[in-house]
Amino acid sequence: CFFALKALNAQQAGAAAILIADDCNEPLITLNTPEETLATGYVQDIAIPSALITKSLGDRIKEALNNWEHVDINLHWREPLLRPDELVEYEFWTNGDNECGPTCDSQLEFINNFKGAAQILEQKGYTRFTPHYMTWYCPASFILAEQCKTQCINHGRYCAPDLRRYPNRGYDGKDIVIQNLRQACLFKVAKESGKPWLWWDYVTDFAIRCKWIDKYTKECADKVIRSLGIDVTKIDDCIGDTEADAQNPILEAEQKAQIGEGNRGDVTLLPTLMINNRQYRGKLEKGAVLKAICAGFQDATEQAICLSEVLTDIETNRCSENNGGCWEDNIANITACRDTSRGRVCECPVVNGVKYDGDGYTHCESKHVYLTRKKPGLQTRDSGYTYCESKYISLVRKKLSLQRCNPSEIVVWAIILGLVVAGAAGYAYYKYKILTTWIPRFAQYSALNNKA
């Protein structure tokens, strides 16, 4: 059974914590979690601490217990994390496909929640972050197969599985590899410009603006890149020719980094978090990850600064640079960029009680609602109420003005209009009768009088 189920069984048996010892001598790896459909009902109920330990450590603990020795075990992040210098270095192994199911959903949720903390830590010089991407390769005998052609680039050297969760989703494994490469190149270019934290903005913005199923195109990705003030040509040069029978330096380095060395362990699952060259095995949640990262500092003072500055609601001040890549109206001095402790967000604002609607990135439009009675315009219905709607365009932006009308006024105007129409119809009928009946008769009598 899954290790998560083992932990639940231990909890139900009254255990305060659980240690799971490996059954063979090998570097520790990140354990897989059951799929959401299988885990429903018990994973979220696990409340006790749980950890995987090496076989050698497990054997020593069991031997001590068999000898009736007292064993004192403390679960703490400071022991397993190496602290080589004043910086904490951590890696996040991720995937550019945000629509692969529950795993990708939880991964994107973590990125959204952790973005603000990650940017603060990086900007203040506490950490050094690096994103990584897992790739596979196609065996030489299958390079010309259709499966390799749709899942790989550079003649089968770098591949991503096509999960086919959506039969007509519109993209293949090779599209995921290219997007992974684009994200890796963006991080490289942003780091060279001294702003590696822009990677977090690109990933979150891409997930919102370029949905894989119906909106993913290179043009959409380039728009997001330009909005962050990054040179697209440098990204394209880094990506290179994905159809060429040649190696890509970025993806070659990614494949080598997947292989573990020493206590690092191989990267076999996504997402995987490495802190100071050790695999993190806790919950992929902002608070837990922050505690693990902050435990990697040499000095306890640095750890306290890290936790106090990041766990509080400190704004990231991302809107001060290029307006955070969000929509803005320079004439009216209005912006959709808003700094939060979770990083900057692009949301259309509310100004003087007026709500602006739009995507927050490329456009926002205002809507005014007045409760005063004005001259009726175009009548519409909304939720059982009658409105008079008028549209106008100002020199600054297009606005939609909705003015509520009194229903009794509409009835009065309808009656007046009906009377006017009826009067006009009666007058027209009267003239018709004169022209067709009375005038000919009068002309006949006039002719008789002339003969007499």
C-alpha positions in Angstrom: 0.0 0.0 0.0 1.0 3.6 -0.3 3.2 5.1 2.5 0.5 7.7 3.1 -1.8 4.8 4.0 0.8 3.4 6.3 1.0 6.7 8.1 -2.7 6.8 8.5 -2.8 3.3 9.9 -0.1 4.2 12.4 -2.0 7.4 13.4 -5.2 5.4 14.0 -3.2 2.9 16.1 -2.2 5.7 18.4 1.2 6.6 17.1 2.5 10.2 17.7 4.8 10.0 14.7 6.0 7.4 12.1 9.4 6.6 10.7 9.5 4.5 7.6 12.9 2.7 7.0 14.0 1.9 3.5 14.3 -1.8 2.8 17.6 -1.5 0.8 20.8 0.6 1.1 20.3 3.5 -1.3 20.1 7.3 -1.3 16.7 8.5 -0.1 14.3 9.5 -2.7 11.0 11.4 -2.6 8.1 9.1 -2.2 5.2 9.2 -4.5 1.7 10.1 -3.3 -1.4 8.3 -4.4 -3.6 9.8 -7.1 -6.3 12.1 -5.8 -9.1 9.6 -6.7 -7.4 6.9 -4.5 -6.3 9.2 -1.7 -9.7 10.9 -1.2 -10.8 10.5 2.4 -7.5 9.8 4.1 -4.5 11.8 3.0 -6.0 15.1 4.3 -6.7 13.3 7.7 -3.0 12.5 8.4 -1.9 14.8 11.2 1.2 13.1 12.7 4.8 13.7 11.5 6.1 11.1 9.1 9.6 10.6 7.6 11.5 8.2 5.4 14.9 7.1 6.8 17.8 5.0 5.4 18.0 1.3 6.0 21.2 1.7 8.1 19.6 4.2 10.4 16.5 2.0 10.7 18.6 -1.0 11.6 20.4 1.0 14.3 17.1 2.2 15.8 15.6 -1.3 15.8 18.8 -2.8 17.4 18.7 -0.2 20.2 15.1 -0.9 20.9 15.6 -4.6 20.9 18.3 -4.1 23.5 15.8 -2.1 25.6 17.9 1.1 25.2 16.3 4.6 25.4 16.0 6.1 22.0 15.5 9.9 21.7 14.6 11.1 18.1 14.1 14.7 17.2 12.5 15.6 13.8 14.1 18.8 12.8 15.2 20.4 9.5 18.5 21.7 10.7 20.1 18.3 11.0 19.7 16.9 7.4 20.3 20.2 5.7 23.9 21.1 4.7 24.9 24.7 5.3 27.9 25.4 3.1 27.7 29.3 3.2 25.5 32.2 4.2 23.1 31.5 1.3 20.5 28.8 1.1 20.4 27.2 -2.4 17.3 25.4 -3.4 16.0 23.9 -6.6 12.4 23.3 -7.8 11.9 20.5 -10.3 8.7 21.3 -12.1 6.9 21.1 -15.4 5.5 23.6 -17.8 2.3 21.6 -18.3 -0.2 23.1 -15.9 -3.1 20.9 -17.0 -1.9 17.3 -16.3 -4.3 16.7 -13.4 -4.2 16.9 -9.6 -0.4 16.8 -9.4 0.0 19.8 -11.7 -2.9 21.6 -9.9 -1.1 21.3 -6.5 2.2 22.3 -8.1 0.7 25.5 -9.6 -1.1 26.3 -6.3 2.3 26.1 -4.5 4.0 28.4 -7.1 1.2 30.9 -6.7 1.3 30.9 -2.9 5.1 30.8 -2.6 5.9 33.3 -5.3 6.0 36.4 -3.0 8.1 34.7 -0.3 10.6 33.4 -3.0 11.0 36.8 -4.6 11.6 38.5 -1.2 14.2 35.9 -0.2 16.0 36.3 -3.6 15.9 40.1 -3.7 17.3 40.4 -0.1 20.1 38.0 -0.9 19.0 35.2 1.5 18.6 32.5 -1.1 19.7 31.3 -4.6 16.9 29.7 -6.5 17.1 27.5 -9.6 14.2 25.9 -11.5 14.8 22.6 -13.2 12.9 20.5 -15.7 12.8 16.7 -16.1 13.2 15.3 -19.6 13.5 11.8 -21.1 15.1 10.6 -24.3 13.8 8.4 -27.1 15.7 5.1 -27.8 17.6 5.2 -31.1 15.5 2.4 -32.6 12.3 4.5 -32.1 13.4 7.9 -33.2 11.5 7.7 -36.5 8.3 6.4 -34.8 5.3 8.7 -34.6 5.3 8.6 -30.8 8.8 10.0 -30.6 8.0 12.6 -33.3 5.1 14.0 -31.2 6.8 13.8 -27.8 10.4 14.8 -28.5 12.5 17.5 -30.0 16.0 17.5 -31.5 15.6 14.1 -33.0 14.5 12.3 -29.9 17.1 13.7 -27.5 14.6 15.5 -25.2 11.1 14.2 -24.6 8.0 14.6 -22.4 5.2 12.0 -22.1 1.9 12.9 -23.8 -0.5 12.0 -21.0 -3.5 12.1 -23.3 -5.8 13.1 -20.4 -7.7 15.2 -23.0 -8.2 13.4 -26.3 -8.3 16.7 -28.3 -6.3 19.0 -26.1 -4.4 20.5 -29.0 -0.8 20.0 -27.8 1.7 17.1 -27.6 4.7 16.1 -25.5 7.1 18.1 -27.7 5.1 21.3 -26.9 5.7 20.7 -23.2 9.4 20.2 -23.8 9.6 23.4 -25.7 7.7 25.3 -23.0 10.0 23.8 -20.3 13.0 24.9 -22.4 11.4 28.4 -22.8 11.0 28.7 -19.0 14.6 27.5 -18.4 15.9 30.0 -21.0 13.8 32.8 -19.4 15.3 32.1 -16.0 18.8 32.2 -17.6 18.2 35.5 -19.3 16.5 37.0 -16.3 19.4 35.9 -14.0 22.0 37.4 -16.4 20.1 40.7 -16.1 20.1 40.5 -12.3 16.4 39.7 -11.9 16.0 35.9 -11.5 12.8 36.3 -9.6 11.0 37.2 -12.8 10.7 33.5 -13.4 7.9 33.3 -10.8 6.0 36.1 -12.6 6.3 34.4 -16.0 5.1 31.0 -14.8 2.0 32.4 -12.9 1.2 34.8 -15.7 1.6 32.1 -18.4 -0.8 29.9 -16.5 -3.5 32.6 -16.5 -3.0 34.1 -20.0 -2.0 31.1 -22.1 -4.2 28.2 -21.2 -2.8 25.0 -22.8 -6.0 23.6 -24.2 -7.3 26.6 -26.1 -4.8 29.5 -25.9 -1.3 28.2 -26.0 0.8 29.6 -28.8 4.3 31.0 -29.0 2.8 34.4 -29.6 0.9 34.3 -26.3 4.1 33.2 -24.5 6.0 36.1 -26.1 3.4 38.6 -25.0 3.9 37.5 -21.4 7.7 37.7 -21.7 7.5 41.2 -23.2 5.2 42.4 -20.5 7.9 41.6 -18.0 10.5 43.6 -19.9 12.5 40.7 -21.1 14.1 40.5 -24.6 12.3 37.8 -26.5 15.1 37.5 -29.1 17.5 36.3 -26.3 15.0 33.7 -25.3 14.6 32.5 -28.9 18.4 32.3 -29.3 18.6 30.2 -26.2 15.9 27.8 -27.4 17.6 27.4 -30.7 16.4 25.1 -33.5 14.3 22.3 -31.9 14.1 20.4 -35.1 17.9 20.2 -35.5 19.8 16.9 -35.0 22.0 18.5 -32.4 22.3 18.9 -28.6 20.8 21.7 -26.7 23.1 22.9 -23.9 20.3 23.9 -21.5 18.5 20.5 -21.8 21.7 18.6 -21.7 22.5 20.2 -18.3 19.0 19.4 -17.1 19.4 15.7 -17.9 22.7 15.5 -16.1 21.3 17.3 -13.0 18.6 14.6 -12.8 21.2 12.0 -11.8 22.0 12.1 -8.1 25.4 12.3 -6.6 26.3 11.3 -3.1 23.4 12.0 -0.7 21.5 14.0 -3.3 19.6 11.1 -4.8 18.1 10.9 -8.3 15.2 13.1 -9.3 12.4 10.7 -10.4 9.2 12.5 -9.5 7.6 15.9 -10.1 7.5 18.1 -8.3 10.7 17.7 -6.3 12.3 20.3 -4.1 16.0 20.3 -3.3 17.4 22.4 -0.4 21.2 22.7 0.0 21.5 19.7 -2.3 19.2 17.5 -0.2 15.7 16.4 -1.2 12.9 18.0 0.7 10.3 15.5 1.8 7.7 17.6 3.6 4.4 19.0 2.4 4.5 21.2 -0.7 3.0 24.1 1.3 4.3 27.7 1.8 4.8 27.5 5.6 6.4 24.1 5.6 8.8 24.9 2.8 9.8 28.2 4.3 10.7 26.6 7.6 12.8 24.0 5.7 14.6 26.8 3.7 15.2 29.0 6.8 16.6 26.0 8.7 19.4 25.8 6.1 21.2 29.0 7.3 24.4 28.6 9.3 23.5 31.3 11.8 20.2 31.1 13.8 19.9 34.8 13.4 19.6 34.5 9.7 16.9 31.9 10.2 14.9 34.3 12.5 15.3 37.1 10.0 14.1 34.9 7.2 11.0 33.7 9.0 10.0 37.1 10.4 10.4 39.0 7.1 8.7 36.5 4.9 5.9 35.1 7.0 4.6 38.6 7.7 2.5 40.4 5.1 5.4 42.3 3.4 4.8 43.6 0.0 7.2 42.6 -2.7 7.4 46.0 -4.4 7.2 44.4 -7.9 4.9 47.1 -9.3 7.6 49.7 -9.2 9.4 48.0 -12.1 7.8 48.1 -15.5 4.4 48.3 -13.7 4.8 44.6 -12.9 3.8 43.8 -16.5 0.2 44.8 -15.8 -2.3 47.2 -17.5 -2.0 50.9 -16.7 -3.6 54.1 -17.8 -0.9 56.8 -17.7 -3.3 59.7 -18.4 -5.6 58.8 -15.5 -2.7 57.4 -13.4 -4.5 54.1 -12.8 -2.9 50.7 -12.7 -4.0 47.1 -12.4 -0.7 46.1 -10.6 -1.1 45.4 -6.9 1.7 44.3 -4.5 0.9 41.6 -2.0 2.8 39.2 0.3 2.2 36.5 -2.4 3.8 38.6 -5.1 2.4 41.1 -7.5 -1.0 40.4 -9.0 -2.6 42.0 -12.1 -6.3 42.8 -11.2 -8.4 45.5 -12.7 -8.9 48.2 -9.9 -11.8 49.9 -8.2 -11.4 53.7 -8.4 -13.8 56.0 -6.6 -16.4 53.2 -6.4 -16.0 52.4 -10.1 -15.1 48.8 -10.9 -12.9 48.2 -13.8 -13.3 44.9 -15.7 -10.8 43.1 -17.9 -7.9 40.6 -17.7 -5.7 43.0 -15.8 -2.8 42.5 -18.2 -3.7 44.1 -21.5 -7.0 46.0 -20.8 -9.4 47.2 -18.2 -12.7 49.0 -18.8 -14.8 51.0 -16.3 -18.5 50.6 -15.6 -20.4 53.5 -14.0 -23.8 52.9 -12.4 -26.0 55.9 -11.6 -29.1 55.9 -9.5 -30.3 59.3 -10.7 -33.1 59.7 -13.2 -31.9 60.9 -16.6 -33.4 61.0 -20.1 -34.1 57.4 -21.2 -32.0 55.8 -23.9 -31.8 52.2 -25.0 -34.0 50.0 -22.8 -32.8 46.6 -21.6 -33.7 44.2 -18.9 -31.5 42.8 -16.1 -32.6 40.6 -13.2 -36.2 41.7 -13.5 -35.4 45.4 -13.4 -35.8 47.9 -16.2 -32.8 50.0 -17.1 -32.0 52.7 -19.6 -28.6 52.3 -21.0 -26.5 54.9 -22.7 -22.9 54.5 -24.0 -20.4 57.3 -24.4 -16.7 57.5 -25.2 -14.4 59.9 -23.3 -11.0 61.1 -24.3 -9.4 58.8 -21.8 -11.2 55.5 -22.2 -14.5 53.9 -23.2 -17.0 53.9 -20.4 -20.4 52.2 -20.1 -23.0 54.3 -18.2 -26.1 52.5 -16.9 -28.9 54.7 -15.6 -31.8 53.3 -13.7 -35.2 54.5 -14.9 -38.6 54.7 -13.2 -41.0 52.1 -14.7 -44.0 54.4 -14.2 -42.3 57.0 -16.5 -41.9 54.4 -19.2 -45.7 53.6 -19.0 -46.6 57.3 -19.2 -44.3 57.8 -22.2 -45.8 54.6 -23.9 -49.3 56.0 -23.5 -48.4 59.4 -24.9 -46.6 57.7 -27.8 -49.7 55.6 -28.4 -52.0 58.6 -28.5 -49.6 60.4 -30.9 -49.5 57.4 -33.2 -53.3 57.1 -33.1 -53.8 60.8 -33.8 -51.4 60.6 -36.7 -53.2 57.6 -38.1 -56.6 59.3 -37.8 -55.3 62.4 -39.6 -53.9 60.4 -42.4 -57.2 58.5 -42.8 -59.1 61.9 -42.9 -56.8 63.2 -45.7 -57.2 60.0 -47.6 -61.0 60.3 -47.5 -60.9 63.9 -48.7 -58.7 63.0 -51.6 -60.5 59.9 -52.8 -64.2 60.8 -52.1 -65.0 64.4 -51.4 -62.8 66.1 -53.9 -64.0 64.1 -56.9 -67.6 64.7 -56.0 -67.0 68.4 -55.6 -65.3 68.6 -59.0 -68.4 66.9 -60.6 -70.8 69.5 -59.1 -68.5 72.3 -60.3 -68.6 70.9 -63.8 -72.4 70.9 -63.9 -72.5 74.5 -62.7 -70.2 75.5 -65.5 -72.4 73.9 -68.1 -75.5 75.7 -66.8 
